[in-house]
């Protein structure tokens, strides 16, 4: 899905439900990712020039925000 994004697009925002939305950043980030609770936000950057270059375990988690209880 990510590899098909238009090359003129620099940033995307995805919304969804678990378990897929915890699995995706966990597989994309080198360091893995904590479980995404409701309303959590994770920002991932990739050292690539094209969306088609994105591979598993290559992303950098820039930040992870989750609500306080």
PQR file of N, CA, C, O and H, with PARSE charges and radii, in Angstrom:
ATOM      1  N   UNK A   1       0.822  -1.192   0.000 -0.4000 1.5000
ATOM      2  CA  UNK A   1       0.000   0.000   0.000 -0.0000 2.0000
ATOM      3  C   UNK A   1       0.871   1.263   0.000  0.5500 1.7000
ATOM      4  O   UNK A   1       0.620   2.184  -0.777 -0.5500 1.4000
ATOM      5  N   UNK A   2       1.891   1.310   0.866 -0.4000 1.5000
ATOM      6  CA  UNK A   2       2.742   2.502   0.952 -0.0000 2.0000
ATOM      7  C   UNK A   2       3.542   2.731  -0.326  0.5500 1.7000
ATOM      8  O   UNK A   2       3.823   3.872  -0.692 -0.5500 1.4000
ATOM      9  H   UNK A   2       2.094   0.561   1.497  0.4000 1.0000
ATOM     10  N   UNK A   3       3.904   1.656  -0.996 -0.4000 1.5000
ATOM     11  CA  UNK A   3       4.716   1.767  -2.212 -0.0000 2.0000
ATOM     12  C   UNK A   3       3.945   2.379  -3.375  0.5500 1.7000
ATOM     13  O   UNK A   3       4.549   2.781  -4.370 -0.5500 1.4000
ATOM     14  H   UNK A   3       3.676   0.729  -0.699  0.4000 1.0000
ATOM     15  N   UNK A   4       2.629   2.456  -3.265 -0.4000 1.5000
ATOM     16  CA  UNK A   4       1.797   2.983  -4.345 -0.0000 2.0000
ATOM     17  C   UNK A   4       1.453   4.462  -4.165  0.5500 1.7000
ATOM     18  O   UNK A   4       0.711   5.018  -4.974 -0.5500 1.4000
ATOM     19  H   UNK A   4       2.139   2.130  -2.457  0.4000 1.0000
ATOM     20  N   UNK A   5       1.971   5.103  -3.132 -0.4000 1.5000
ATOM     21  CA  UNK A   5       1.664   6.514  -2.873 -0.0000 2.0000
ATOM     22  C   UNK A   5       2.336   7.386  -3.930  0.5500 1.7000
ATOM     23  O   UNK A   5       3.471   7.125  -4.329 -0.5500 1.4000
ATOM     24  H   UNK A   5       2.574   4.651  -2.475  0.4000 1.0000
ATOM     25  N   UNK A   6       1.642   8.403  -4.373 -0.4000 1.5000
ATOM     26  CA  UNK A   6       2.163   9.330  -5.377 -0.0000 2.0000
ATOM     27  C   UNK A   6       3.466   9.953  -4.898  0.5500 1.7000
ATOM     28  O   UNK A   6       3.569  10.364  -3.742 -0.5500 1.4000
ATOM     29  H   UNK A   6       0.720   8.615  -4.049  0.4000 1.0000
ATOM     30  N   UNK A   7       4.447  10.025  -5.764 -0.4000 1.5000
ATOM     31  CA  UNK A   7       5.772  10.540  -5.393 -0.0000 2.0000
ATOM     32  C   UNK A   7       5.777  12.023  -5.029  0.5500 1.7000
ATOM     33  O   UNK A   7       6.741  12.497  -4.429 -0.5500 1.4000
ATOM     34  H   UNK A   7       4.363   9.691  -6.703  0.4000 1.0000
ATOM     35  N   UNK A   8       4.746  12.754  -5.369 -0.4000 1.5000
ATOM     36  CA  UNK A   8       4.653  14.166  -4.985 -0.0000 2.0000
ATOM     37  C   UNK A   8       4.214  14.338  -3.534  0.5500 1.7000
ATOM     38  O   UNK A   8       4.238  15.450  -3.007 -0.5500 1.4000
ATOM     39  H   UNK A   8       3.962  12.369  -5.857  0.4000 1.0000
ATOM     40  N   UNK A   9       3.813  13.245  -2.887 -0.4000 1.5000
ATOM     41  CA  UNK A   9       3.342  13.271  -1.503 -0.0000 2.0000
ATOM     42  C   UNK A   9       4.510  13.038  -0.556  0.5500 1.7000
ATOM     43  O   UNK A   9       5.227  12.045  -0.683 -0.5500 1.4000
ATOM     44  H   UNK A   9       3.793  12.342  -3.315  0.4000 1.0000
ATOM     45  N   UNK A  10       4.705  13.949   0.394 -0.4000 1.5000
ATOM     46  CA  UNK A  10       5.799  13.833   1.360 -0.0000 2.0000
ATOM     47  C   UNK A  10       5.376  13.222   2.684  0.5500 1.7000
ATOM     48  O   UNK A  10       6.183  12.590   3.365 -0.5500 1.4000
ATOM     49  H   UNK A  10       4.123  14.756   0.498  0.4000 1.0000
ATOM     50  N   UNK A  11       4.111  13.406   3.052 -0.4000 1.5000
ATOM     51  CA  UNK A  11       3.615  12.971   4.354 -0.0000 2.0000
ATOM     52  C   UNK A  11       2.247  12.333   4.184  0.5500 1.7000
ATOM     53  O   UNK A  11       1.420  12.807   3.406 -0.5500 1.4000
ATOM     54  H   UNK A  11       3.456  13.920   2.499  0.4000 1.0000
ATOM     55  N   UNK A  12       2.018  11.254   4.918 -0.4000 1.5000
ATOM     56  CA  UNK A  12       0.676  10.647   4.927 -0.0000 2.0000
ATOM     57  C   UNK A  12       0.229  10.450   6.372  0.5500 1.7000
ATOM     58  O   UNK A  12       1.055  10.359   7.281 -0.5500 1.4000
ATOM     59  H   UNK A  12       2.690  10.869   5.550  0.4000 1.0000
ATOM     60  N   UNK A  13      -1.061  10.387   6.569 -0.4000 1.5000
ATOM     61  CA  UNK A  13      -1.656  10.101   7.870 -0.0000 2.0000
ATOM     62  C   UNK A  13      -2.602   8.927   7.676  0.5500 1.7000
ATOM     63  O   UNK A  13      -3.456   8.947   6.790 -0.5500 1.4000
ATOM     64  H   UNK A  13      -1.732  10.461   5.831  0.4000 1.0000
ATOM     65  N   UNK A  14      -2.444   7.904   8.509 -0.4000 1.5000
ATOM     66  CA  UNK A  14      -3.307   6.737   8.435 -0.0000 2.0000
ATOM     67  C   UNK A  14      -4.124   6.629   9.713  0.5500 1.7000
ATOM     68  O   UNK A  14      -3.614   6.875  10.806 -0.5500 1.4000
ATOM     69  H   UNK A  14      -1.750   7.887   9.228  0.4000 1.0000
ATOM     70  N   UNK A  15      -5.375   6.266   9.576 -0.4000 1.5000
ATOM     71  CA  UNK A  15      -6.254   6.035  10.720 -0.0000 2.0000
ATOM     72  C   UNK A  15      -6.764   4.612  10.632  0.5500 1.7000
ATOM     73  O   UNK A  15      -6.995   4.102   9.536 -0.5500 1.4000
ATOM     74  H   UNK A  15      -5.790   6.066   8.688  0.4000 1.0000
ATOM     75  N   UNK A  16      -6.941   3.968  11.768 -0.4000 1.5000
ATOM     76  CA  UNK A  16      -7.464   2.608  11.727 -0.0000 2.0000
ATOM     77  C   UNK A  16      -7.618   2.008  13.096  0.5500 1.7000
ATOM     78  O   UNK A  16      -7.625   2.707  14.109 -0.5500 1.4000
ATOM     79  H   UNK A  16      -6.753   4.383  12.658  0.4000 1.0000
ATOM     80  N   UNK A  17      -7.740   0.696  13.110 -0.4000 1.5000
ATOM     81  CA  UNK A  17      -7.987  -0.051  14.344 -0.0000 2.0000
ATOM     82  C   UNK A  17      -6.943  -1.147  14.508  0.5500 1.7000
ATOM     83  O   UNK A  17      -6.312  -1.577  13.542 -0.5500 1.4000
ATOM     84  H   UNK A  17      -7.734   0.128  12.287  0.4000 1.0000
ATOM     85  N   UNK A  18      -6.776  -1.589  15.744 -0.4000 1.5000
ATOM     86  CA  UNK A  18      -5.868  -2.694  16.042 -0.0000 2.0000
ATOM     87  C   UNK A  18      -6.512  -4.018  15.640  0.5500 1.7000
ATOM     88  O   UNK A  18      -7.736  -4.101  15.534 -0.5500 1.4000
ATOM     89  H   UNK A  18      -7.288  -1.240  16.529  0.4000 1.0000
ATOM     90  N   UNK A  19      -5.713  -5.042  15.417 -0.4000 1.5000
ATOM     91  CA  UNK A  19      -4.284  -5.145  15.685 -0.0000 2.0000
ATOM     92  C   UNK A  19      -3.392  -4.614  14.566  0.5500 1.7000
ATOM     93  O   UNK A  19      -2.191  -4.441  14.773 -0.5500 1.4000
ATOM     94  H   UNK A  19      -4.719  -4.975  15.503  0.4000 1.0000
ATOM     95  N   UNK A  20      -3.951  -4.354  13.393 -0.4000 1.5000
ATOM     96  CA  UNK A  20      -3.121  -3.946  12.250 -0.0000 2.0000
ATOM     97  C   UNK A  20      -2.355  -2.653  12.504  0.5500 1.7000
ATOM     98  O   UNK A  20      -1.240  -2.495  12.006 -0.5500 1.4000
ATOM     99  H   UNK A  20      -4.927  -4.495  13.226  0.4000 1.0000
ATOM    100  N   UNK A  21      -2.921  -1.735  13.260 -0.4000 1.5000
ATOM    101  CA  UNK A  21      -2.255  -0.450  13.448 -0.0000 2.0000
ATOM    102  C   UNK A  21      -1.180  -0.483  14.523  0.5500 1.7000
ATOM    103  O   UNK A  21      -0.482   0.513  14.712 -0.5500 1.4000
ATOM    104  H   UNK A  21      -3.827  -1.863  13.665  0.4000 1.0000
ATOM    105  N   UNK A  22      -1.029  -1.562  15.212 -0.4000 1.5000
ATOM    106  CA  UNK A  22       0.146  -1.754  16.053 -0.0000 2.0000
ATOM    107  C   UNK A  22       1.178  -2.568  15.272  0.5500 1.7000
ATOM    108  O   UNK A  22       2.377  -2.301  15.365 -0.5500 1.4000
ATOM    109  H   UNK A  22      -1.597  -2.371  15.059  0.4000 1.0000
ATOM    110  N   UNK A  23       0.729  -3.536  14.521 -0.4000 1.5000
ATOM    111  CA  UNK A  23       1.637  -4.386  13.753 -0.0000 2.0000
ATOM    112  C   UNK A  23       2.402  -3.600  12.690  0.5500 1.7000
ATOM    113  O   UNK A  23       3.594  -3.832  12.491 -0.5500 1.4000
ATOM    114  H   UNK A  23      -0.245  -3.752  14.446  0.4000 1.0000
ATOM    115  N   UNK A  24       1.736  -2.682  12.013 -0.4000 1.5000
ATOM    116  CA  UNK A  24       2.385  -1.948  10.931 -0.0000 2.0000
ATOM    117  C   UNK A  24       3.597  -1.147  11.421  0.5500 1.7000
ATOM    118  O   UNK A  24       4.692  -1.361  10.899 -0.5500 1.4000
ATOM    119  H   UNK A  24       0.767  -2.493  12.175  0.4000 1.0000
ATOM    120  N   UNK A  25       3.463  -0.235  12.396 -0.4000 1.5000
ATOM    121  CA  UNK A  25       4.652   0.497  12.833 -0.0000 2.0000
ATOM    122  C   UNK A  25       5.680  -0.409  13.514  0.5500 1.7000
ATOM    123  O   UNK A  25       6.879  -0.141  13.448 -0.5500 1.4000
ATOM    124  H   UNK A  25       2.574  -0.061  12.820  0.4000 1.0000
ATOM    125  N   UNK A  26       5.220  -1.469  14.162 -0.4000 1.5000
ATOM    126  CA  UNK A  26       6.143  -2.385  14.810 -0.0000 2.0000
ATOM    127  C   UNK A  26       7.045  -3.065  13.782  0.5500 1.7000
ATOM    128  O   UNK A  26       8.224  -3.296  14.052 -0.5500 1.4000
ATOM    129  H   UNK A  26       4.246  -1.686  14.215  0.4000 1.0000
ATOM    130  N   UNK A  27       6.515  -3.379  12.630 -0.4000 1.5000
ATOM    131  CA  UNK A  27       7.297  -4.029  11.574 -0.0000 2.0000
ATOM    132  C   UNK A  27       8.114  -3.024  10.757  0.5500 1.7000
ATOM    133  O   UNK A  27       9.173  -3.366  10.231 -0.5500 1.4000
ATOM    134  H   UNK A  27       5.557  -3.192  12.411  0.4000 1.0000
ATOM    135  N   UNK A  28       7.634  -1.808  10.654 -0.4000 1.5000
ATOM    136  CA  UNK A  28       8.343  -0.808   9.843 -0.0000 2.0000
ATOM    137  C   UNK A  28       9.511  -0.155  10.571  0.5500 1.7000
ATOM    138  O   UNK A  28      10.493   0.227   9.935 -0.5500 1.4000
ATOM    139  H   UNK A  28       6.774  -1.530  11.082  0.4000 1.0000
ATOM    140  N   UNK A  29       9.425  -0.021  11.886 -0.4000 1.5000
ATOM    141  CA  UNK A  29      10.474   0.657  12.666 -0.0000 2.0000
ATOM    142  C   UNK A  29      11.592  -0.294  13.060  0.5500 1.7000
ATOM    143  O   UNK A  29      11.339  -1.436  13.445 -0.5500 1.4000
ATOM    144  H   UNK A  29       8.627  -0.332  12.403  0.4000 1.0000
ATOM    145  N   UNK A  30      12.818   0.178  12.963 -0.4000 1.5000
ATOM    146  CA  UNK A  30      13.979  -0.613  13.399 -0.0000 2.0000
ATOM    147  C   UNK A  30      13.837  -1.022  14.857  0.5500 1.7000
ATOM    148  O   UNK A  30      14.143  -2.155  15.228 -0.5500 1.4000
ATOM    149  H   UNK A  30      13.023   1.105  12.651  0.4000 1.0000
ATOM    150  N   UNK A  31      13.370  -0.092  15.676 -0.4000 1.5000
ATOM    151  CA  UNK A  31      13.281  -0.327  17.121 -0.0000 2.0000
ATOM    152  C   UNK A  31      11.963  -0.961  17.549  0.5500 1.7000
ATOM    153  O   UNK A  31      11.758  -1.190  18.741 -0.5500 1.4000
ATOM    154  H   UNK A  31      13.121   0.829  15.375  0.4000 1.0000
ATOM    155  N   UNK A  32      11.065  -1.250  16.611 -0.4000 1.5000
ATOM    156  CA  UNK A  32       9.746  -1.758  16.966 -0.0000 2.0000
ATOM    157  C   UNK A  32       8.870  -0.621  17.465  0.5500 1.7000
ATOM    158  O   UNK A  32       9.272   0.542  17.434 -0.5500 1.4000
ATOM    159  H   UNK A  32      11.231  -1.065  15.643  0.4000 1.0000
ATOM    160  N   UNK A  33       7.688  -0.955  17.919 -0.4000 1.5000
ATOM    161  CA  UNK A  33       6.755   0.078  18.383 -0.0000 2.0000
ATOM    162  C   UNK A  33       5.893  -0.475  19.505  0.5500 1.7000
ATOM    163  O   UNK A  33       5.447  -1.622  19.464 -0.5500 1.4000
ATOM    164  H   UNK A  33       7.362  -1.900  17.945  0.4000 1.0000
ATOM    165  N   UNK A  34       5.675   0.349  20.488 -0.4000 1.5000
ATOM    166  CA  UNK A  34       4.799   0.008  21.608 -0.0000 2.0000
ATOM    167  C   UNK A  34       3.367  -0.173  21.099  0.5500 1.7000
ATOM    168  O   UNK A  34       3.013   0.335  20.035 -0.5500 1.4000
ATOM    169  H   UNK A  34       6.037   1.280  20.522  0.4000 1.0000
ATOM    170  N   UNK A  35       2.547  -0.899  21.864 -0.4000 1.5000
ATOM    171  CA  UNK A  35       1.148  -1.112  21.505 -0.0000 2.0000
ATOM    172  C   UNK A  35       0.414   0.219  21.390  0.5500 1.7000
ATOM    173  O   UNK A  35       0.520   1.064  22.279 -0.5500 1.4000
ATOM    174  H   UNK A  35       2.835  -1.312  22.728  0.4000 1.0000
ATOM    175  N   UNK A  36      -0.322   0.410  20.314 -0.4000 1.5000
ATOM    176  CA  UNK A  36      -1.091   1.639  20.119 -0.0000 2.0000
ATOM    177  C   UNK A  36      -2.455   1.500  20.796  0.5500 1.7000
ATOM    178  O   UNK A  36      -3.301   0.719  20.362 -0.5500 1.4000
ATOM    179  H   UNK A  36      -0.408  -0.276  19.592  0.4000 1.0000
ATOM    180  N   UNK A  37      -2.649   2.257  21.847 -0.4000 1.5000
ATOM    181  CA  UNK A  37      -3.953   2.297  22.503 -0.0000 2.0000
ATOM    182  C   UNK A  37      -4.853   3.251  21.725  0.5500 1.7000
ATOM    183  O   UNK A  37      -4.408   3.880  20.765 -0.5500 1.4000
ATOM    184  H   UNK A  37      -1.961   2.892  22.200  0.4000 1.0000
ATOM    185  N   UNK A  38      -6.108   3.360  22.131 -0.4000 1.5000
ATOM    186  CA  UNK A  38      -7.025   4.295  21.464 -0.0000 2.0000
ATOM    187  C   UNK A  38      -6.420   5.693  21.484  0.5500 1.7000
ATOM    188  O   UNK A  38      -5.895   6.138  22.504 -0.5500 1.4000
ATOM    189  H   UNK A  38      -6.470   2.849  22.910  0.4000 1.0000
ATOM    190  N   UNK A  39      -6.497   6.366  20.369 -0.4000 1.5000
ATOM    191  CA  UNK A  39      -6.016   7.741  20.125 -0.0000 2.0000
ATOM    192  C   UNK A  39      -4.499   7.886  20.185  0.5500 1.7000
ATOM    193  O   UNK A  39      -4.002   9.007  20.295 -0.5500 1.4000
ATOM    194  H   UNK A  39      -6.923   6.004  19.540  0.4000 1.0000
ATOM    195  N   UNK A  40      -3.749   6.789  20.118 -0.4000 1.5000
ATOM    196  CA  UNK A  40      -2.286   6.883  20.060 -0.0000 2.0000
ATOM    197  C   UNK A  40      -1.853   7.397  18.695  0.5500 1.7000
ATOM    198  O   UNK A  40      -2.560   7.242  17.699 -0.5500 1.4000
ATOM    199  H   UNK A  40      -4.153   5.878  20.029  0.4000 1.0000
ATOM    200  N   UNK A  41      -0.678   8.010  18.673 -0.4000 1.5000
ATOM    201  CA  UNK A  41      -0.098   8.531  17.433 -0.0000 2.0000
ATOM    202  C   UNK A  41       1.360   8.112  17.385  0.5500 1.7000
ATOM    203  O   UNK A  41       2.091   8.260  18.365 -0.5500 1.4000
ATOM    204  H   UNK A  41      -0.104   8.135  19.482  0.4000 1.0000
ATOM    205  N   UNK A  42       1.777   7.589  16.244 -0.4000 1.5000
ATOM    206  CA  UNK A  42       3.187   7.264  16.040 -0.0000 2.0000
ATOM    207  C   UNK A  42       3.632   7.918  14.733  0.5500 1.7000
ATOM    208  O   UNK A  42       2.927   7.855  13.726 -0.5500 1.4000
ATOM    209  H   UNK A  42       1.183   7.469  15.449  0.4000 1.0000
ATOM    210  N   UNK A  43       4.796   8.541  14.759 -0.4000 1.5000
ATOM    211  CA  UNK A  43       5.354   9.189  13.579 -0.0000 2.0000
ATOM    212  C   UNK A  43       6.607   8.424  13.170  0.5500 1.7000
ATOM    213  O   UNK A  43       7.508   8.225  13.985 -0.5500 1.4000
ATOM    214  H   UNK A  43       5.369   8.592  15.576  0.4000 1.0000
ATOM    215  N   UNK A  44       6.669   7.995  11.911 -0.4000 1.5000
ATOM    216  CA  UNK A  44       7.797   7.217  11.409 -0.0000 2.0000
ATOM    217  C   UNK A  44       8.384   7.935  10.194  0.5500 1.7000
ATOM    218  O   UNK A  44       7.650   8.370   9.306 -0.5500 1.4000
ATOM    219  H   UNK A  44       5.937   8.156  11.249  0.4000 1.0000
ATOM    220  N   UNK A  45       9.702   8.055  10.162 -0.4000 1.5000
ATOM    221  CA  UNK A  45      10.377   8.609   8.983 -0.0000 2.0000
ATOM    222  C   UNK A  45      11.212   7.507   8.343  0.5500 1.7000
ATOM    223  O   UNK A  45      11.606   6.547   9.006 -0.5500 1.4000
ATOM    224  H   UNK A  45      10.298   7.701  10.883  0.4000 1.0000
ATOM    225  N   UNK A  46      11.475   7.653   7.060 -0.4000 1.5000
ATOM    226  CA  UNK A  46      12.242   6.662   6.309 -0.0000 2.0000
ATOM    227  C   UNK A  46      13.354   7.356   5.529  0.5500 1.7000
ATOM    228  O   UNK A  46      13.127   8.413   4.939 -0.5500 1.4000
ATOM    229  H   UNK A  46      11.156   8.432   6.522  0.4000 1.0000
ATOM    230  N   UNK A  47      14.554   6.773   5.518 -0.4000 1.5000
ATOM    231  CA  UNK A  47      15.673   7.355   4.779 -0.0000 2.0000
ATOM    232  C   UNK A  47      15.628   6.948   3.304  0.5500 1.7000
ATOM    233  O   UNK A  47      16.533   6.276   2.809 -0.5500 1.4000
ATOM    234  H   UNK A  47      14.738   5.915   5.996  0.4000 1.0000
ATOM    235  N   UNK A  48      14.575   7.359   2.618 -0.4000 1.5000
ATOM    236  CA  UNK A  48      14.383   6.974   1.216 -0.0000 2.0000
ATOM    237  C   UNK A  48      14.008   8.197   0.386  0.5500 1.7000
ATOM    238  O   UNK A  48      13.620   9.233   0.926 -0.5500 1.4000
ATOM    239  H   UNK A  48      13.840   7.904   3.020  0.4000 1.0000
ATOM    240  N   UNK A  49      14.127   8.066  -0.911 -0.4000 1.5000
ATOM    241  CA  UNK A  49      13.737   9.132  -1.836 -0.0000 2.0000
ATOM    242  C   UNK A  49      12.415   8.835  -2.531  0.5500 1.7000
ATOM    243  O   UNK A  49      11.846   9.698  -3.200 -0.5500 1.4000
ATOM    244  H   UNK A  49      14.442   7.224  -1.350  0.4000 1.0000
ATOM    245  N   UNK A  50      11.936   7.612  -2.368 -0.4000 1.5000
ATOM    246  CA  UNK A  50      10.719   7.187  -3.047 -0.0000 2.0000
ATOM    247  C   UNK A  50       9.926   6.263  -2.133  0.5500 1.7000
ATOM    248  O   UNK A  50      10.510   5.471  -1.393 -0.5500 1.4000
ATOM    249  H   UNK A  50      12.399   6.911  -1.826  0.4000 1.0000
ATOM    250  N   UNK A  51       8.612   6.357  -2.179 -0.4000 1.5000
ATOM    251  CA  UNK A  51       7.754   5.477  -1.384 -0.0000 2.0000
ATOM    252  C   UNK A  51       8.024   4.018  -1.723  0.5500 1.7000
ATOM    253  O   UNK A  51       7.891   3.149  -0.860 -0.5500 1.4000
ATOM    254  H   UNK A  51       8.137   7.000  -2.780  0.4000 1.0000
ATOM    255  N   UNK A  52       8.398   3.739  -2.959 -0.4000 1.5000
ATOM    256  CA  UNK A  52       8.641   2.359  -3.386 -0.0000 2.0000
ATOM    257  C   UNK A  52       9.870   1.750  -2.712  0.5500 1.7000
ATOM    258  O   UNK A  52      10.059   0.535  -2.770 -0.5500 1.4000
ATOM    259  H   UNK A  52       8.506   4.445  -3.660  0.4000 1.0000
ATOM    260  N   UNK A  53      10.707   2.570  -2.073 -0.4000 1.5000
ATOM    261  CA  UNK A  53      11.922   2.088  -1.408 -0.0000 2.0000
ATOM    262  C   UNK A  53      11.685   1.667   0.054  0.5500 1.7000
ATOM    263  O   UNK A  53      12.593   1.139   0.696 -0.5500 1.4000
ATOM    264  H   UNK A  53      10.553   3.557  -2.026  0.4000 1.0000
ATOM    265  N   UNK A  54      10.499   1.891   0.570 -0.4000 1.5000
ATOM    266  CA  UNK A  54      10.218   1.550   1.973 -0.0000 2.0000
ATOM    267  C   UNK A  54      10.263   0.035   2.166  0.5500 1.7000
ATOM    268  O   UNK A  54       9.651  -0.724   1.414 -0.5500 1.4000
ATOM    269  H   UNK A  54       9.761   2.320   0.049  0.4000 1.0000
ATOM    270  N   UNK A  55      11.003  -0.381   3.191 -0.4000 1.5000
ATOM    271  CA  UNK A  55      11.120  -1.791   3.530 -0.0000 2.0000
ATOM    272  C   UNK A  55      10.921  -1.972   5.034  0.5500 1.7000
ATOM    273  O   UNK A  55      11.017  -1.013   5.800 -0.5500 1.4000
ATOM    274  H   UNK A  55      11.501   0.235   3.801  0.4000 1.0000
ATOM    275  N   UNK A  56      10.647  -3.187   5.445 -0.4000 1.5000
ATOM    276  CA  UNK A  56      10.476  -3.491   6.863 -0.0000 2.0000
ATOM    277  C   UNK A  56      11.761  -3.195   7.628  0.5500 1.7000
ATOM    278  O   UNK A  56      12.861  -3.333   7.092 -0.5500 1.4000
ATOM    279  H   UNK A  56      10.568  -3.967   4.823  0.4000 1.0000
ATOM    280  N   UNK A  57      11.613  -2.795   8.863 -0.4000 1.5000
ATOM    281  CA  UNK A  57      12.741  -2.528   9.773 -0.0000 2.0000
ATOM    282  C   UNK A  57      13.681  -1.424   9.298  0.5500 1.7000
ATOM    283  O   UNK A  57      14.863  -1.438   9.643 -0.5500 1.4000
ATOM    284  H   UNK A  57      10.719  -2.683   9.298  0.4000 1.0000
ATOM    285  N   UNK A  58      13.182  -0.469   8.514 -0.4000 1.5000
ATOM    286  CA  UNK A  58      14.032   0.631   8.044 -0.0000 2.0000
ATOM    287  C   UNK A  58      13.571   1.987   8.563  0.5500 1.7000
ATOM    288  O   UNK A  58      14.293   2.975   8.434 -0.5500 1.4000
ATOM    289  H   UNK A  58      12.222  -0.458   8.233  0.4000 1.0000
ATOM    290  N   UNK A  59      12.387   2.044   9.143 -0.4000 1.5000
ATOM    291  CA  UNK A  59      11.844   3.317   9.623 -0.0000 2.0000
ATOM    292  C   UNK A  59      12.409   3.731  10.968  0.5500 1.7000
ATOM    293  O   UNK A  59      12.862   2.905  11.761 -0.5500 1.4000
ATOM    294  H   UNK A  59      11.800   1.241   9.247  0.4000 1.0000
ATOM    295  N   UNK A  60      12.370   5.039  11.202 -0.4000 1.5000
ATOM    296  CA  UNK A  60      12.795   5.591  12.486 -0.0000 2.0000
ATOM    297  C   UNK A  60      11.563   6.174  13.177  0.5500 1.7000
ATOM    298  O   UNK A  60      10.869   7.018  12.611 -0.5500 1.4000
ATOM    299  H   UNK A  60      12.002   5.710  10.558  0.4000 1.0000
ATOM    300  N   UNK A  61      11.296   5.721  14.397 -0.4000 1.5000
ATOM    301  CA  UNK A  61      10.175   6.275  15.152 -0.0000 2.0000
ATOM    302  C   UNK A  61      10.582   7.650  15.647  0.5500 1.7000
ATOM    303  O   UNK A  61      11.463   7.770  16.498 -0.5500 1.4000
ATOM    304  H   UNK A  61      11.860   5.035  14.857  0.4000 1.0000
ATOM    305  N   UNK A  62       9.952   8.678  15.122 -0.4000 1.5000
ATOM    306  CA  UNK A  62      10.253  10.060  15.503 -0.0000 2.0000
ATOM    307  C   UNK A  62       9.605  10.414  16.839  0.5500 1.7000
ATOM    308  O   UNK A  62      10.221  11.064  17.683 -0.5500 1.4000
ATOM    309  H   UNK A  62       9.236   8.580  14.430  0.4000 1.0000
ATOM    310  N   UNK A  63       8.368   9.985  17.022 -0.4000 1.5000
ATOM    311  CA  UNK A  63       7.709  10.173  18.299 -0.0000 2.0000
ATOM    312  C   UNK A  63       6.537   9.214  18.437  0.5500 1.7000
ATOM    313  O   UNK A  63       6.018   8.692  17.450 -0.5500 1.4000
ATOM    314  H   UNK A  63       7.867   9.457  16.336  0.4000 1.0000
ATOM    315  N   UNK A  64       6.136   8.994  19.678 -0.4000 1.5000
ATOM    316  CA  UNK A  64       5.003   8.129  20.003 -0.0000 2.0000
ATOM    317  C   UNK A  64       4.206   8.838  21.078  0.5500 1.7000
ATOM    318  O   UNK A  64       4.732   9.124  22.153 -0.5500 1.4000
ATOM    319  H   UNK A  64       6.557   9.418  20.479  0.4000 1.0000
ATOM    320  N   UNK A  65       2.960   9.121  20.806 -0.4000 1.5000
ATOM    321  CA  UNK A  65       2.085   9.804  21.766 -0.0000 2.0000
ATOM    322  C   UNK A  65       0.921   8.902  22.108  0.5500 1.7000
ATOM    323  O   UNK A  65       0.300   8.315  21.222 -0.5500 1.4000
ATOM    324  H   UNK A  65       2.533   8.888  19.933  0.4000 1.0000
ATOM    325  N   UNK A  66       0.620   8.790  23.397 -0.4000 1.5000
ATOM    326  CA  UNK A  66      -0.561   8.039  23.798 -0.0000 2.0000
ATOM    327  C   UNK A  66      -1.222   8.795  24.948  0.5500 1.7000
ATOM    328  O   UNK A  66      -0.564   9.509  25.704 -0.5500 1.4000
ATOM    329  H   UNK A  66       1.124   9.268  24.117  0.4000 1.0000
ATOM    330  N   UNK A  67      -2.532   8.621  25.059 -0.4000 1.5000
ATOM    331  CA  UNK A  67      -3.252   9.374  26.102 -0.0000 2.0000
ATOM    332  C   UNK A  67      -2.866   8.917  27.504  0.5500 1.7000
ATOM    333  O   UNK A  67      -2.527   7.756  27.730 -0.5500 1.4000
ATOM    334  H   UNK A  67      -3.066   8.041  24.444  0.4000 1.0000
ATOM    335  N   UNK A  68      -2.925   9.839  28.413 -0.4000 1.5000
ATOM    336  CA  UNK A  68      -2.725   9.488  29.821 -0.0000 2.0000
ATOM    337  C   UNK A  68      -4.018   8.883  30.330  0.5500 1.7000
ATOM    338  O   UNK A  68      -5.100   9.230  29.858 -0.5500 1.4000
ATOM    339  H   UNK A  68      -3.201  10.782  28.229  0.4000 1.0000
ATOM    340  N   UNK A  69      -3.911   7.991  31.279 -0.4000 1.5000
ATOM    341  CA  UNK A  69      -5.128   7.339  31.804 -0.0000 2.0000
ATOM    342  C   UNK A  69      -5.918   8.275  32.642  0.5500 1.7000
ATOM    343  O   UNK A  69      -6.969   7.900  33.163 -0.5500 1.4000
ATOM    344  H   UNK A  69      -3.031   7.709  31.662  0.4000 1.0000
TER
END
